[in-house]
Amino acid sequence: MRKIRDLASFNEAREAGLAKLLPPVPRIAVGMGTCGAGNGAESVFRAIADAIEQRGVSVQLARTGCFGFCAAEPLVNVWIPGRPLVILQKVRPDDAPAILDHVAAGRVPADLALCRIDEWDHITAHIKFGAGFEEIPLWNEVPFFRGQKKIVLRNCGLINPDDIEEFLAVGGYQALYKVLIDNNPAAVIEAIQAARLRGRGGAGFQTGAKWEFLRRAKAEPKYLICNADEGDPGAYMNRNEIEGDPHSLIEGMLIGAFVTGSSEGIIYVRAEYPLAVHRLRTAIQQAEEWGLLGEDILGRGFRFRLNLVEGAGAFVCGEETALIRSLEGKAGRPTPRPPYPADSGLYGKPTNINNVETWFNIAPIVLKGPAWFLETGSPKSPGTKVFSLVGKVQNTGLVEMPLGTPLKTFVYDVGGGAPLGRAVKAVQTGGPSGGCIPSEMFDTPVDYESLAQLGSIMGSGGMVVMDEDNCMVDVARYFVEFTHSESCGKCIPCRVGLDKSLHYLNRITHGKGTVEDLETLDELSRMIRDASLCGLGQTAPNPVLTTMRHFLHEFEDHIRARRCRAGVCEDLALSPCENSCPLHMNIPRYLQLLKEDRLEEAFLSVVLDNPLPASTGRVCQHPCDNRCRRAGLDEAVNMREVHRYIADSIYPTPKFEELAARVASVRKPPTGKRCAVVGAGPTGLACAYYLALLGHDVMVYDSNPDAGGMLRYALPDYRLPKDVLNREIELIRRVGVQFTFGVRIQQEITLNDLDEQYDAVFLAIGTWKENWVYLPGTELKGVMPALPFLEAVS
């Protein structure tokens, strides 16, 4: 190894790196990011190494970072000279012998193949792997990768992050070389400004403007800082970027240092990310040894020192003034601005802070130009953004998409929607300080302005998908609890305000909240947002404000009905299936009774919760199935069919008479109150049934000649046999409900008459007239509304 001083030494090092990337023998590279290691990549690597040794084959074995598809880890790259690079998914240690056998025969194991790469655009270089294996889909044909454009992640998962020669082979440090040779810092800043590159770590401030402020500062020394203090729960973009391609971060900072006149650089990274720290230290050491860091870089008289500082994991240190104080050895607490860091930052000297992803974008813009960068993304938010797609979604991982891509593309096209066929409820963007966006707004483009309009933020790129098992009140409580614990406590609005917010949210999730609490929470959240000193406090109320804005009904359920539909808040939830049932049937009870072959008791349990079990057992939409925990193992218990079976097993037997009498015996003593129910459909029947069980005298009026409503007059016999319905109506009669048929309200009898004759009147008139949707062709002969059709058929 010798130091790089000129283009010739650059090319020499590049050729050495290419010989490693495209060797004359097959190359196998195991994805060894934290996500891969967590899924057993180390064991896979050792197993492949052992298989190579045992077989004595000539194969190059290497390590790479994460290629992004974390749900498919461990990923293994296999390249056979002249053929495409093939990425294998979910590789296990015992797959190693078969992989080596296939490679020795010039093949790849088709059952493990995820995709192939014929050629790859590293942005700074172009690599052609080869042709063949057409039966394996191209990488961008795989749903997870379709639509992605890898600018930031251009090298991740494809090169060895611990080998500077492989980075040089794909065009690494060429942008730095160009900048130093051109020696025109102002032109570089103009290019960054023309590209409209916005900071990728939060507010989206223009990077070029920040650099210009620092360049104009007169004081020395000037500091460049990389904020790699990624602390959002579920976010791991920066960590994986560093683990897979640390030299791109260093090159971006070197370019920034040269054009702003900075001589000192610091990368502030969490100590909780040991692999990222290790690979950064290795990369810094290599860059120094190769003459790319330190004194007289590339022989151009440019000096830049880069240090690595491990943070202690305080979330507030993601705020730049708190980060600066932490670097100075003080408590990580934000300070008021102005003065801004560009004027007085670290140790009172001019300072610029950008996050990891921002630095990764610098070299491509320098080499390709701002016009190229502007081709991707939206006019106000050009380029791409890396998102950490996690939560209730089938395909988790790092997704790099052009800014402006709709949310639904992330959730459904890339992520594959929620597992087990469940419905996606919301997406939370921007980490703990972001907002929750409901599924009906998934057409929203993901850019800074659009997310802000919904009350959320881009943040560093966290994207947490939530399904119907998530309680949005609890989600708000969780994130407020997080920001409350991470608040530095310096300013009263944040310290006291978040404490009070958490108090009210805890009250609501424990079933002790009041309607007045909602108004207090809203006012409190707006006060915290408007009066807090730093970005943490200003954005901490976002989860509360957005969940109250889009999911107010869940807060009201917790307060008025003392019910958590998602079954998360323990004080307000029973079993998930019972909690999701509109009738609140005690499903676990009748399932257990049936399991114990206690059919009669199971029947009593069912009919006391639902007077029409055989009917609803045929027509219910069974939301309980979507909440069944058994579905996590194989299939949901078909609870609708079970309670139908229980009813169908009793109704035709002599036991029905005995059990109907037992149901009637549950009726409370007469109250002397008279109640009228208008409408003998399912709602009216259920209302009359429970009023009678409470001891009231109940009369049901209906214009039809018999009870049942749409169950009788809109459902054909094959769907709901009339004898089944008659049995259930007979059960309702047995508890004392009486009927008057052929009576039309306001004709044979008026509401005033009912009001005078009865202590209470319940209207259950149903929806016998549909809202007609006027579409082209609805006026044609033979086209008729659904309800008249069903009436005619039945």
Secondary structure, DSSP 8 states (H G I E B T S, - for coil): -----SHHHHHHHHHHHHHHHS-SS-EEEEE-SHHHHHTTHHHHHHHHHHHHHHHT---EEEEE---S-GGG-S-EEEE-TBS-EEEE-S--GGGHHHHHHHHHTT---TTTEEEEESEEE-SS-EEE-B---TTS-BGGGSTTTTT---STTSSTTTS-TT-HHHHHHTTTTHHHHHHHHHT-HHHHHHHHHHTT-B-TTSS--BHHHHHHHHHH--SSS-EEEEEE----TT--HHHHHHHH-HHHHHHHHHHHHHHHT--EEEEEEETT-HHHHHHHHHHHHHHHHTTSSEEEETTTTEEEEEEEEEE---GGGGSHHHHHHHHTTS------SSS-TTTS-GGGS-EEEEEHHHHHTHHHHHHH-HHHHHTSB-SSSBSEEEEEEEES-SS-EEEEEETT-BHHIIIIIIT-SSGGG--EEEEEESGGGSEEEEGGGTTSB-SHHHHHHTT---TTSEEEEEETTS-HHHHHHHHHHHHHHH----SHHHHHHHHHHHHHHHHHHTT---HHHHHHHHHHHHHHHHH-SSHHHHHTTHHHHHHHHH-HHHHHIIIII---TTS-SGGG---HHHHH-TT---HHHHHHHHHTT-HHHHHHHHHHH-S-HHHHHHH---HHHHH-GGGGTS----HHHHHHHHHHHHTTSTHHHHHHHHHHTT-------EEEEE--SHHHHHHHHHHHHTT-EEEEEESSSSS-THHHHTS-TTTS-HHHHHHHHHHHHHTTEEEEES--BTTTB-HHHHHHH-SEEEE-----S------TTTTSTT---HHHHHHHH-
